Amino acid sequence: MAKQLFANNATSMLSGILTQGGNVLVCSNGEGNRFPSPTADEYFLLTIYTKDAYANEQKVEVVKVTSRAGDTLM
């Protein structure tokens, strides 16, 4: 059974624009270590969102991350 990992209040900005259907996220330089490093049968959930001009969260999506290499989440 897969084991869920947690990192309380871990945040990062993405280093670039996401593409539709993409499966790789790249955090800002040096910020990937804020998140867990899943191994076999481990994962963590990540919430991705944009903010409007008033800092309201928009376009919210929760994704399952099964691997991290440095600042790259997959």
Contacts in CASP RR format, 6 or more apart in sequence:
PFRMAT RR
TARGET T0000
AUTHOR 0000-0000-0000
METHOD contacts of the structure
MODEL  1
MAKQLFANNATSMLSGILTQGGNVLVCSNGEGNRFPSPTADEYFLLTIYT
KDAYANEQKVEVVKVTSRAGDTLM
1 41 0 8 1.000
2 41 0 8 1.000
2 42 0 8 1.000
2 43 0 8 1.000
3 41 0 8 1.000
3 42 0 8 1.000
3 43 0 8 1.000
4 42 0 8 1.000
4 43 0 8 1.000
4 44 0 8 1.000
4 45 0 8 1.000
5 36 0 8 1.000
5 38 0 8 1.000
5 42 0 8 1.000
5 43 0 8 1.000
5 44 0 8 1.000
6 36 0 8 1.000
6 44 0 8 1.000
7 34 0 8 1.000
7 35 0 8 1.000
7 36 0 8 1.000
7 44 0 8 1.000
10 34 0 8 1.000
10 35 0 8 1.000
11 34 0 8 1.000
12 27 0 8 1.000
12 28 0 8 1.000
12 31 0 8 1.000
12 32 0 8 1.000
12 34 0 8 1.000
12 35 0 8 1.000
13 27 0 8 1.000
13 28 0 8 1.000
13 31 0 8 1.000
14 25 0 8 1.000
14 26 0 8 1.000
14 27 0 8 1.000
14 28 0 8 1.000
14 48 0 8 1.000
15 26 0 8 1.000
15 27 0 8 1.000
15 28 0 8 1.000
15 29 0 8 1.000
15 71 0 8 1.000
16 26 0 8 1.000
18 25 0 8 1.000
18 48 0 8 1.000
23 74 0 8 1.000
24 72 0 8 1.000
24 73 0 8 1.000
24 74 0 8 1.000
25 46 0 8 1.000
25 48 0 8 1.000
25 63 0 8 1.000
25 65 0 8 1.000
25 72 0 8 1.000
25 73 0 8 1.000
25 74 0 8 1.000
26 71 0 8 1.000
26 72 0 8 1.000
26 73 0 8 1.000
27 34 0 8 1.000
27 35 0 8 1.000
27 71 0 8 1.000
27 72 0 8 1.000
27 73 0 8 1.000
28 71 0 8 1.000
29 71 0 8 1.000
30 70 0 8 1.000
30 71 0 8 1.000
31 71 0 8 1.000
32 68 0 8 1.000
32 70 0 8 1.000
32 71 0 8 1.000
32 73 0 8 1.000
33 70 0 8 1.000
35 44 0 8 1.000
35 46 0 8 1.000
35 65 0 8 1.000
35 68 0 8 1.000
35 73 0 8 1.000
36 42 0 8 1.000
36 44 0 8 1.000
36 68 0 8 1.000
37 68 0 8 1.000
38 44 0 8 1.000
38 65 0 8 1.000
38 66 0 8 1.000
38 67 0 8 1.000
38 68 0 8 1.000
42 66 0 8 1.000
43 64 0 8 1.000
43 65 0 8 1.000
43 66 0 8 1.000
44 64 0 8 1.000
44 65 0 8 1.000
45 62 0 8 1.000
45 63 0 8 1.000
45 64 0 8 1.000
45 65 0 8 1.000
46 62 0 8 1.000
46 63 0 8 1.000
46 64 0 8 1.000
46 65 0 8 1.000
46 73 0 8 1.000
47 60 0 8 1.000
47 61 0 8 1.000
47 62 0 8 1.000
47 63 0 8 1.000
48 60 0 8 1.000
48 61 0 8 1.000
48 62 0 8 1.000
48 63 0 8 1.000
49 57 0 8 1.000
49 58 0 8 1.000
49 59 0 8 1.000
49 60 0 8 1.000
49 61 0 8 1.000
50 57 0 8 1.000
50 58 0 8 1.000
50 59 0 8 1.000
51 57 0 8 1.000
51 58 0 8 1.000
52 58 0 8 1.000
65 73 0 8 1.000
65 74 0 8 1.000
66 74 0 8 1.000
67 73 0 8 1.000
67 74 0 8 1.000
68 74 0 8 1.000
END
